[in-house]
Amino acid sequence: MASLLRPTTWGLFSWRGYCSRGTQGRLSAGFVEALKAVVGSPHVSTAAVVREQHGHDESMHRCQPPDAVVWPQDAEQVGRLAALCYGQGVPIVPFGTGTGLEGGVCAVQGGVCINLTRMDRILELNPEDFSVVVEPGVTRKALNAHLRDRGLWFPVDPGADASLCGMAATGASGTNSVRYGTMRDNVLNLEVVLPSGQRLHTAGRGRRFRKSAAGYNLTGLFVGSEGTLGLITAATLRLHPVPEATVAATCAFPTVQAAVESTVHILQAAVPVARIEFLDEVMMDACNRHSKLNCCVAPTLFLEFHGSEQALAEQRRSSVITEAPTSPGPRRQRSAAASGQPGTTPGTQAWPCGRAARAILPTCVCPSPGCRRSWCRLKRTWRPGDSQVPPAPCGRVGQGRGEARATALSSGPPGTIVGHVGDGNFHCILLVDPEDPEELLRVQAFAEQLGRRALALHGTCTGEHGIGLGKRQLLLEEVGAVGVETMRRLKATLDPRGLMNPGKVL
């Protein structure tokens, strides 16, 4: 079998040049037959259209298709595929729903794409322990539909109906993280297929404890690893009770700074807020035109509160939500209450408008057909009330947003700013023509400038979407040479041939 594929380098592999396709070649017929012997002929494809579909995500990174796509049915098949590919020097690229925003599924060295979506069983539900075990094909919406009659839900909501194991692999978060935390806080255990084909249970087989002091945190190592250390084939997730009631509210402000400072004021007042989303006036105008709303065209906060009927009634009567800490205060405020699944409050235009913002933006303000979104992520993390918080966190976040706005407007392509302001995460979205090389270069430079500005404010270059292909240099600047070298050594220990999703993160 050694002659089936291109040559590979053993040992501590080179960490440069992964974006070159010079070494990519077609898999031999014998190796394709070996893949079929593992999963069956119907579950292997080398068709160009299928390969192209699996060579890109929702990012601006160009399509780089794999040489073959396989659909395993269970973890045993995944292990056999990993051992087969790794033994023959074939790169392995895991694939979920393809909703990532950093080029994480691009097959920069070709190889085999392992599509895990047909492993879509909910393996174990433990209502009394508030935990569930899912396979990688289970999506966020599918899990919550299954839990609907149990009084439980999984709150991490990145917007897209992403696969839960894919969300773990990228360290996703989203709108609810201000109250419920990110994927790092809600993953209790992972089953991971290592490059050798062995299966690792990061917290021990079948374990679902909330805390442990037993050795290294292997679960945390694989959350956010972006498929570069192994393939996640099952995740044990922490569930939460569905709140008795929810209240959605929208508040418009005269300036971005006023909206950010009001957010900090609300959090410091211990209001039981579950989501705080920010939309600038450009996005608000887009929402109005797309959904035929009459919201104030101004920097706006969308909020959702979870709790008991009595507690939320008291909060609705409180002046905290409607009063900003600095004048002038918000221009307009309105709210609506309901019971049921959070984020689906009926009878209110407030929260659904915020949830739809990402999806409707291209329809509303895209200047020409074929334009794509370019996402630039910044995150300024703080913990209100914590004594270790910098003395003026809200001012710094507002400053970062203001600079992002000014830089975006001067960069050429139209853009807007939205974000999960409750945990400091915001997105600058530019609409660009992917066929215009000069415009793409300007956007790339803008993204790097924005990332470096976030680092200068003691933040991170990526709040929730990962490093992928485009932020490797920024990762070096963020964690330093020693940090990156430590990551490289960990990577080389688990993946000495450098074949697990090559070209990503490092």
GIGICOR-V221519 format. One record per pair of residues at least 6 apart in sequence whose C-alpha atoms are under 8 Angstrom apart, sorted by the first residue. I is the first residue (numbers start at 1). GAP is how many residues later the second one is. D is the distance in Angstrom with one decimal. If there is no record, write none. Layout:
i: {I,I}
gap: {GAP,GAP}
d: {D,D}
//
This chain:
i: {1,1,2,4,4,4,4,4,5,5,5,5,5,5,6,6,6,6,6,7,8,8,9,10,10,11,11,11,12,12,12,12,13,13,13,13,15,15,17,18,18,18,18,19,19,19,20,20,21,21,21,23,24,24,24,25,25,26,27,27,27,32,32,35,35,35,36,36,36,38,38,38,39,39,39,39,39,43,43,43,44,44,44,44,45,45,45,45,46,46,46,47,50,51,51,51,51,51,52,52,52,52,53,54,54,54,54,54,54,54,54,55,55,55,55,55,55,55,56,56,56,56,56,56,56,56,57,57,57,57,57,57,57,57,57,58,58,58,58,58,58,59,59,59,59,59,59,59,60,60,60,60,60,60,60,61,61,61,63,64,64,64,64,65,65,65,65,66,66,66,66,66,66,66,66,67,67,67,67,68,68,68,69,69,69,69,70,70,70,70,71,71,71,71,71,72,72,72,72,72,72,73,73,73,74,75,75,78,78,78,79,79,79,79,79,79,80,81,82,82,82,82,82,82,83,83,83,85,85,85,86,86,86,86,86,89,89,90,90,90,91,91,91,91,91,91,91,91,91,92,92,92,92,92,92,92,92,93,93,93,93,93,93,93,93,93,93,93,94,94,94,94,94,94,94,94,95,95,95,95,95,95,95,96,96,96,96,96,96,96,96,97,97,97,97,98,98,99,99,100,101,101,102,102,102,102,102,102,103,103,103,104,104,104,104,104,105,107,107,107,108,108,109,116,116,116,117,117,117,117,118,119,119,119,119,120,120,120,120,120,121,121,121,121,122,122,122,122,122,122,123,123,123,123,124,124,124,125,125,125,126,127,127,130,130,130,130,131,131,131,131,131,132,132,132,132,133,133,133,133,134,134,134,134,134,135,135,135,135,136,136,136,136,136,136,136,136,137,137,137,138,138,138,139,139,139,139,140,140,140,140,140,140,141,143,143,144,144,144,147,148,151,151,152,152,152,152,153,153,153,153,154,154,154,155,155,155,155,156,156,156,156,156,156,156,156,156,156,157,157,157,157,158,158,158,158,159,159,159,164,165,165,165,165,167,167,168,168,168,168,168,168,169,169,169,169,169,169,169,170,170,170,170,170,170,170,171,171,171,171,171,171,171,171,171,172,172,172,172,172,172,173,173,173,173,174,174,174,175,175,175,175,176,176,177,177,177,178,178,178,178,178,178,179,179,179,179,180,183,184,184,186,186,186,187,187,187,187,187,188,188,188,188,188,188,188,188,188,189,189,189,189,189,189,189,189,189,189,190,190,190,190,190,190,190,190,190,190,191,191,191,191,191,191,191,191,192,192,192,192,192,192,192,192,192,193,193,193,193,193,193,194,194,194,194,194,195,195,195,195,195,202,202,202,203,203,203,208,222,222,224,226,226,226,226,226,227,227,228,228,228,228,228,228,228,229,229,229,229,230,242,242,242,243,243,243,243,243,243,243,244,244,244,244,244,244,245,245,245,245,245,245,245,245,245,246,246,246,246,246,246,246,246,246,246,246,247,247,247,247,247,247,247,247,247,248,248,248,248,248,248,248,248,248,248,248,249,249,249,249,249,249,249,249,249,250,250,250,250,250,250,250,250,250,250,251,251,251,251,251,251,251,251,251,252,252,252,252,252,252,252,252,252,252,252,253,253,253,253,253,253,253,253,254,254,254,254,254,254,255,255,256,256,256,256,256,257,257,257,257,258,258,258,258,258,258,259,259,259,259,259,259,260,260,260,260,261,261,261,261,261,261,262,262,262,263,263,263,264,264,264,265,265,265,266,266,267,267,267,268,268,269,271,272,272,272,273,273,273,273,274,274,274,274,275,275,275,275,275,275,276,276,276,276,276,276,276,277,277,277,277,277,277,277,277,277,278,278,278,278,278,278,278,278,279,279,279,279,279,279,279,280,280,280,280,280,280,281,281,281,281,282,282,282,282,283,283,283,283,283,284,284,284,284,284,284,285,286,286,286,286,287,287,287,287,287,287,288,288,289,290,290,290,291,293,296,302,302,302,303,304,304,305,306,306,322,322,322,323,323,324,335,335,336,336,337,338,338,339,343,343,344,344,345,345,362,362,362,362,366,367,370,370,371,371,371,371,372,372,372,372,373,373,373,373,374,374,374,374,374,375,375,375,375,376,376,376,376,376,376,377,377,377,377,377,377,377,377,377,377,378,378,378,378,378,378,378,378,378,378,378,379,379,379,379,379,379,379,379,379,379,380,380,380,380,380,380,380,380,380,381,381,381,381,382,382,382,382,382,383,396,397,400,400,400,401,404,404,405,405,405,407,408,408,408,408,408,408,409,411,411,411,412,413,413,413,413,414,414,414,415,415,415,415,416,416,416,417,417,417,417,418,418,418,418,419,419,419,420,425,426,430,432,432,432,433,433,434,448,451,451,451,451,452,452,454,454,455,455,460,461,461,461,461,466,467,467,467,468,468,468,469,469,469,471,472,472,472,475,475,476,476,484,487,488,491,492}
gap: {30,87,86,23,24,26,27,84,22,23,26,83,84,85,17,18,19,83,84,82,81,489,488,486,487,481,485,486,480,484,485,486,479,483,484,485,488,491,486,90,91,484,485,89,90,484,88,89,87,88,89,86,85,86,87,42,85,41,40,41,84,12,36,9,35,46,6,7,8,39,42,43,31,32,33,34,38,27,28,29,24,25,26,27,6,23,24,25,21,22,23,21,19,14,15,16,17,18,11,12,13,14,12,11,12,15,41,44,51,52,59,8,9,10,11,50,51,52,6,7,8,9,42,47,49,50,41,42,43,44,45,46,47,48,49,40,41,42,43,44,45,41,42,43,44,314,315,316,41,42,43,312,313,314,374,41,42,408,43,42,43,44,46,41,42,43,45,40,41,42,43,44,45,46,47,43,44,45,46,43,44,45,43,44,45,46,42,43,44,45,43,44,45,46,47,6,42,43,44,46,47,43,45,46,45,118,158,115,119,155,114,115,117,118,119,120,117,116,10,111,112,113,114,115,112,113,114,6,7,27,6,109,110,411,413,408,410,21,22,409,18,19,20,21,407,408,409,410,411,19,20,21,22,407,408,409,410,12,13,14,18,19,20,21,134,407,408,409,11,19,20,21,22,133,137,407,10,18,19,20,21,22,71,19,20,21,40,41,66,67,70,20,65,66,69,7,64,61,63,365,274,364,363,364,365,366,367,368,365,366,367,122,364,365,397,400,396,6,394,395,394,395,393,20,21,117,19,20,21,46,19,16,17,18,19,14,15,16,17,18,13,14,16,17,10,11,12,13,16,21,9,10,11,12,8,9,10,6,7,8,6,23,25,22,108,109,110,77,105,106,107,108,104,105,106,107,101,102,103,104,30,100,101,102,103,30,98,99,100,27,28,29,30,96,97,98,99,26,27,28,25,26,27,22,23,24,25,14,17,21,22,23,24,20,10,11,8,9,10,6,193,90,91,87,88,89,90,86,87,88,89,84,85,86,21,25,84,85,16,17,18,19,20,21,24,25,26,27,16,17,18,19,14,15,16,17,15,16,196,71,67,68,69,70,6,16,15,16,19,54,55,56,53,54,55,56,57,58,63,53,54,55,56,294,295,296,11,12,13,52,53,54,293,294,295,10,11,52,292,293,294,8,9,10,291,8,246,290,100,101,102,245,98,99,97,98,246,95,96,97,98,244,245,93,94,95,96,94,40,36,39,51,52,53,32,48,49,50,51,15,20,21,22,31,47,48,49,50,12,13,14,15,18,19,30,46,47,48,10,11,12,13,29,42,43,44,45,46,8,9,10,11,41,42,43,44,7,8,9,10,38,39,40,41,42,6,7,37,38,39,40,6,35,36,37,300,34,35,299,300,305,15,16,17,14,15,16,28,7,8,242,240,242,275,278,279,273,274,263,267,272,273,274,276,277,262,265,266,271,270,98,99,100,63,64,65,96,97,98,99,62,63,64,65,95,96,61,62,63,64,67,92,93,94,95,58,59,60,61,66,91,92,93,94,96,99,57,58,59,65,88,89,90,91,98,54,55,56,57,87,88,89,97,100,102,103,53,54,55,84,85,86,87,101,102,50,51,52,53,82,83,84,85,100,101,49,50,51,71,79,80,81,82,83,7,44,45,46,47,48,49,78,79,80,81,6,45,46,47,76,77,78,79,44,45,74,75,76,77,43,44,24,43,142,145,146,138,141,142,145,66,68,69,70,71,72,19,40,41,42,65,71,134,137,138,161,63,64,65,133,134,137,61,62,63,13,158,159,120,130,158,55,59,60,54,55,6,117,155,116,117,51,44,33,34,35,30,31,32,33,29,30,31,32,27,28,29,30,145,147,25,26,27,28,144,145,146,24,25,26,77,141,142,143,144,145,21,22,23,24,140,141,142,143,20,21,22,75,138,139,140,18,19,20,136,137,138,16,17,18,19,15,16,133,134,74,78,133,134,135,11,12,13,14,15,16,12,74,75,78,79,6,66,70,73,74,77,6,7,75,70,73,74,62,56,36,48,49,52,48,39,47,7,6,36,7,8,11,6,7,6,13,15,11,12,8,7,8,6,8,9,7,8,6,7,9,10,11,69,65,64,63,64,60,61,62,63,59,60,61,62,56,57,58,59,55,56,57,58,69,52,53,54,55,51,52,53,71,74,75,48,49,50,51,74,84,85,86,87,88,47,48,49,72,73,76,81,82,83,84,85,44,45,46,47,75,80,81,82,83,84,17,43,44,45,74,77,78,79,80,42,43,44,78,7,8,11,41,42,6,61,27,53,54,57,16,24,46,11,12,23,39,6,7,8,20,22,38,6,31,32,35,27,17,18,19,26,16,17,18,13,14,15,16,12,13,14,9,10,11,12,8,9,10,11,6,7,8,6,38,37,13,7,8,11,6,7,6,26,9,10,11,23,9,22,6,7,6,23,18,10,13,14,17,39,8,37,38,35,36,37,34,35,36,34,32,33,34,9,30,7,8,22,19,18,7,6}
d: {7.8,7.1,6.1,7.0,5.5,6.8,6.2,7.4,6.2,6.7,8.0,6.7,7.1,7.2,7.4,7.7,7.0,7.4,7.9,7.0,5.7,7.6,6.5,6.8,5.2,7.8,5.5,6.1,6.1,6.1,7.2,8.0,7.8,7.1,6.3,6.1,7.9,6.8,7.9,6.4,6.8,6.5,4.7,5.2,7.3,6.4,6.7,7.1,6.2,5.7,7.6,6.9,5.5,5.5,7.8,7.6,7.3,6.1,6.5,7.8,7.8,7.9,8.0,7.1,7.7,7.0,7.9,7.2,6.1,6.4,7.0,7.0,7.6,7.1,5.7,7.3,6.6,5.6,5.1,7.2,7.1,5.8,4.5,6.6,7.8,5.8,5.3,6.5,6.5,4.7,6.5,7.9,7.5,5.2,5.8,6.9,6.5,6.6,6.9,7.3,5.1,7.8,7.6,6.1,7.2,7.7,7.4,7.6,7.2,7.7,7.3,5.0,4.7,3.7,6.3,6.2,4.9,6.1,6.9,4.8,6.5,7.3,7.2,6.4,5.9,5.3,4.8,5.6,5.5,6.5,7.8,5.9,7.3,6.5,7.6,7.0,5.6,5.8,5.3,7.9,7.7,6.9,4.4,5.6,5.8,7.5,6.9,7.6,7.8,7.9,7.6,7.2,7.3,6.2,7.6,7.4,5.7,8.0,6.5,5.1,5.3,5.9,7.6,6.5,5.5,7.8,6.5,7.7,5.1,8.0,7.7,4.3,5.2,5.7,5.9,5.4,5.2,5.9,7.8,6.7,5.0,6.2,5.8,4.7,6.0,6.8,7.3,6.3,5.2,6.0,6.1,5.1,6.2,7.6,6.7,6.0,7.3,7.2,6.5,7.1,7.3,7.8,6.1,5.5,6.1,7.6,5.9,7.1,7.5,8.0,5.9,7.7,7.7,4.0,6.4,7.2,6.0,7.5,7.4,7.6,7.5,5.6,6.5,5.3,6.4,5.0,4.7,7.0,7.1,7.7,7.9,6.3,6.9,8.0,7.0,7.5,7.1,5.3,6.9,6.6,6.8,6.7,4.5,6.3,7.9,4.4,6.1,6.7,7.0,6.0,5.2,6.0,7.1,6.0,5.1,5.6,7.9,6.4,7.9,6.6,7.4,6.2,4.7,6.1,7.2,6.5,4.7,7.9,6.9,5.8,4.9,6.2,7.3,6.3,6.6,7.2,6.3,6.6,5.9,4.7,6.2,7.9,8.0,6.1,5.8,5.8,7.3,6.9,7.7,6.1,5.9,7.2,5.9,6.1,7.8,7.2,8.0,6.8,6.4,7.0,7.3,6.4,6.8,6.7,6.5,4.8,6.1,6.4,5.6,5.7,7.6,7.0,4.9,6.6,7.9,6.6,7.7,7.7,7.4,7.8,7.1,6.7,7.2,6.0,5.8,7.9,6.4,3.8,7.4,8.0,5.7,5.7,6.1,4.9,7.5,7.5,5.4,6.3,4.0,4.7,6.2,5.6,7.3,6.6,7.5,6.1,4.5,6.3,7.2,7.8,7.7,5.4,5.5,7.1,5.6,5.0,7.2,6.3,4.4,6.5,5.9,7.6,7.8,7.8,6.0,4.8,6.4,7.2,6.7,5.5,4.7,5.2,5.5,5.4,6.8,7.1,6.7,5.5,4.3,6.3,7.8,5.5,5.5,6.6,7.9,7.3,5.8,4.5,6.6,6.3,6.3,4.8,7.0,7.0,5.6,5.9,7.6,5.9,7.6,7.7,5.6,6.2,7.9,6.1,5.5,4.0,5.4,7.4,7.6,5.8,6.1,6.2,5.8,6.1,7.9,7.5,7.9,5.4,6.3,6.0,7.9,5.8,5.4,6.4,5.5,4.4,5.1,5.8,5.5,6.3,6.0,7.4,5.2,6.3,6.3,6.7,7.8,7.3,7.9,5.8,6.3,7.4,5.9,6.7,7.3,7.4,6.3,6.7,6.4,5.0,5.8,6.4,6.5,5.6,4.1,6.6,6.8,7.7,7.1,7.8,6.3,7.5,6.9,6.2,8.0,7.0,5.8,7.4,7.3,8.0,5.1,6.3,6.8,5.1,4.7,5.6,4.7,6.3,7.5,6.8,4.3,6.6,5.1,7.5,6.2,5.6,7.3,5.6,6.3,5.6,4.2,7.9,6.3,7.2,7.0,6.4,5.7,7.8,5.0,6.2,8.0,7.3,4.4,5.9,5.8,7.4,6.9,7.5,5.6,7.2,7.0,5.9,5.6,5.1,7.6,7.5,7.1,7.7,6.1,6.3,7.6,5.4,5.5,7.9,6.8,4.9,7.3,7.4,7.6,6.7,6.3,5.7,4.9,7.7,7.6,7.0,6.0,4.7,6.2,7.5,5.7,6.8,6.8,7.3,7.6,5.4,5.6,6.5,6.9,5.8,5.3,7.7,7.0,6.5,6.0,5.9,4.9,7.2,7.9,5.7,5.4,7.2,6.3,6.7,7.7,5.8,4.6,6.1,6.6,5.6,4.6,6.6,5.9,5.6,4.9,6.3,5.6,5.1,6.4,7.5,6.0,5.4,4.4,5.7,7.2,4.5,6.3,5.5,5.1,6.4,6.8,7.1,7.0,4.6,6.6,7.4,7.6,6.1,7.4,6.4,7.2,7.8,5.1,5.1,8.0,7.0,6.5,6.9,7.2,7.9,7.0,7.5,7.4,7.9,7.5,7.6,6.5,5.9,7.4,8.0,4.8,5.1,6.9,7.1,7.9,6.4,6.2,6.4,6.2,6.7,7.5,6.7,7.4,5.7,5.4,6.9,7.9,7.7,7.9,7.6,7.5,5.9,5.1,6.7,6.2,7.2,6.0,5.7,5.7,5.7,7.6,7.4,5.9,4.2,6.6,6.7,5.4,4.7,6.6,7.6,5.8,5.5,5.7,7.5,6.5,7.2,5.6,5.1,6.8,7.1,6.9,5.7,4.2,6.3,7.7,7.4,5.6,4.4,6.4,5.4,5.4,6.3,7.2,7.4,6.3,6.0,5.9,5.1,6.4,7.1,5.5,3.9,6.5,5.9,7.2,6.9,5.6,4.6,6.2,8.0,5.6,5.6,6.4,5.6,7.7,5.5,5.2,6.7,7.3,6.3,7.4,5.7,4.5,6.9,7.7,6.6,8.0,5.9,5.8,4.3,6.4,5.3,5.4,5.3,6.6,5.8,6.2,5.4,6.0,6.6,4.3,5.6,7.6,6.4,6.6,7.4,7.6,6.7,6.9,7.6,6.1,7.3,5.7,6.7,7.6,7.3,7.5,5.0,7.6,7.8,7.0,7.0,8.0,7.9,7.4,8.0,7.9,6.9,6.9,6.8,7.8,8.0,6.3,7.4,6.0,7.1,7.2,6.8,7.8,5.6,7.3,7.8,7.6,4.8,6.1,7.5,7.3,6.7,7.0,6.4,7.8,7.8,7.3,6.5,6.3,6.5,7.5,6.6,7.9,5.8,6.2,7.4,7.3,5.9,6.5,7.2,7.1,6.0,4.5,6.6,7.5,5.6,5.2,6.1,7.7,5.4,5.1,7.1,7.7,6.8,6.5,5.7,4.6,6.8,6.1,5.9,5.0,5.5,5.0,6.4,7.0,7.4,5.7,4.8,5.6,6.9,7.3,5.8,4.7,6.4,5.3,5.2,6.3,5.9,5.9,5.3,6.5,7.5,6.4,4.6,6.9,6.3,4.2,6.2,6.8,5.8,6.4,5.1,4.2,5.0,7.4,7.6,8.0,8.0,5.9,7.1,7.2,6.2,7.4,7.5,7.2,7.4,5.5,6.8,7.6,7.6,5.6,7.7,6.5,5.1,6.6,7.0,6.7,6.7,7.3,7.7,7.5,5.9,6.4,6.9,6.9,7.4,5.9,7.9,7.9,7.5,6.4,6.1,6.4,7.0,7.7,7.2,7.3,7.4,7.7,7.9,6.8,6.5,6.0,6.9,6.6,7.5,7.3,7.3,5.8,7.2,5.8,6.7,7.3,6.9,7.5,8.0,7.3,7.5,7.9,7.8,7.5,7.4,7.6,6.5,8.0,6.9,7.6,6.2,5.5,4.8,6.5,5.9,5.8,6.7,6.8,6.4,6.0,5.1,6.7,5.6,5.2,6.3,7.0,7.8,6.4,6.1,5.0,6.9,5.6,5.2,6.4,5.5,7.5,7.8,7.4,6.2,4.8,6.6,7.3,6.6,5.3,6.3,7.9,7.9,6.0,5.7,6.5,7.3,6.3,5.9,7.5,6.5,5.5,5.6,5.9,8.0,5.4,4.2,6.3,6.8,5.7,5.6,6.8,6.4,4.9,6.2,7.6,4.8,6.3,7.0,7.3,7.2,4.6,6.8,6.2,5.3,7.5,6.2,6.0,7.8,6.7,7.0,7.1,6.2,6.9,6.9,7.3,7.0,7.8,7.9,7.1,6.6,7.5,7.2,7.9,7.4,7.6,6.4,7.9,7.7,7.5,7.5,7.2,6.7,7.3,7.1,7.9,6.1,5.9,5.9,7.6,5.8,5.7,7.7,7.0,5.3,4.1,6.0,5.9,5.4,6.7,7.1,5.7,4.5,6.1,5.8,5.3,6.6,7.8,5.7,3.7,5.3,5.7,5.8,8.0,7.7,6.8,7.1,7.9,7.0,7.5,6.7,7.6,7.5,4.7,7.7,7.1,7.1,7.2,6.0,6.1,6.4,6.6,6.8,7.6,6.5,7.3,7.4,7.9,7.3,7.1,5.1,7.9,4.7,5.2,6.6,5.2,6.6,7.4,7.7,5.6,5.9,7.7,7.9,7.7,6.1,7.5,8.0,7.2,7.9,7.0}
//
